[in-house]
């Protein structure tokens, strides 16, 4: 249902968001998209799909009682209004069976926001033709998703929020043999065929290195460079309860040592929830406006936290636009000063880490993370990549790696979107630079 326009949403909101049928407040959250999905195998199309869908989450409130349900929309405004009004009446009757929620917190005044980003997206046909050309002769396996995504909110207070962003994301592997492959991606709002071709060519060039005999790497401490894709995995782990107010107040945050000033990251490390530069909307599903930026780590020191409405009510502090899980949706790490082109020379001899997987906490209070290397991780000798390495397990503390262990951050941060498409395309993203770390701990 790509045809969900601002006018359509306003019509739904005006007809449905009203205090009636024994309710004090009605809320309406819209999620819609028009997406192209293309899967590739051996450089050829394996599956091509176009999805148009829209869902409305309707909520009713009376006192401290709230109930909601999700309804699929047809795109026919009159029919959808009738369906939503019927659903609102049904929900209103159900309020009698709902207990009071002691942590329910909703906006007290009407708010408004609007974002409508234009983009230069490729059609599915363009992507297919370009892959056929630039991946010719490669065992290219990939997945492309692209198109506009809408998030919108309205309530009977008069709040109106509209958010429409368009983007694309294509991930691929160039496969050599056995377990050897190069994984890469390209994402953004303005498609550049030349940039995509450059990235595929870089993947193909790295395949030649993978054909060399692998370098045996012994467990122990190694100097390592992490590409932004690997950094996104490491930094993303902090979102597992690291930045939320509730996790900090209950002592379950993986950054408690940072919060207690028992540890500090390197002064060059600054992390923030940076909504204006991400893809996520500037409002929450409850209708709260998000703070434009929430500094979570400031020059290596713990700073603010993400505060959801429920935590705000529970702990008596203002909400700042966090989601219910208090996880970041537009997390950004500030870049450093090392030129990306000089990363291999600055590494000297050590590990070049392209991708990580199977990450988990091995010791949450110590912010200790374990996981595996994957996809075209290399041994670098005197600034020159010379051989692939096999899959290795690491186990190290993020606080150590990016505290005393941090050597340098690159001068460019790459935006890496959440590529999940289960049920719907996601709008979360992480923006991170590359990093050189000393004494990274490999265990086996």
Secondary structure by P-SEA (a helix, b strand, c coil): cccccaaaaaaaaaacccccccccbbbbbbbbbbbbbbbbccccccbbbbbbbbbbbbbbbcccccccbbbbbccaaaaaaaaaaaaaaaaaaacccccccccccccccccbbbbbbbbbcccaaaaaaaaaaaaccccccbbbbbbbbbbbbbcccbbbbbbbbbbbbbbbbbcccccbbbbcccccccccaaaaaaaaaaaaaacccccccbbbbcccbbbbcccaaaaaaaaaaaacccccaaaaaaccccccccccccccccccbbbccccccccccccccccccccccccccccccccbbbbcaaaaaaaccccccccccccccbbbbbbccccccccccccccccccccccccccccccccbbbbbbcccccccccccccccccbbbbbbbaaaaaaccccccccbbbbbccccccccccccbbbbbbbccccccccc
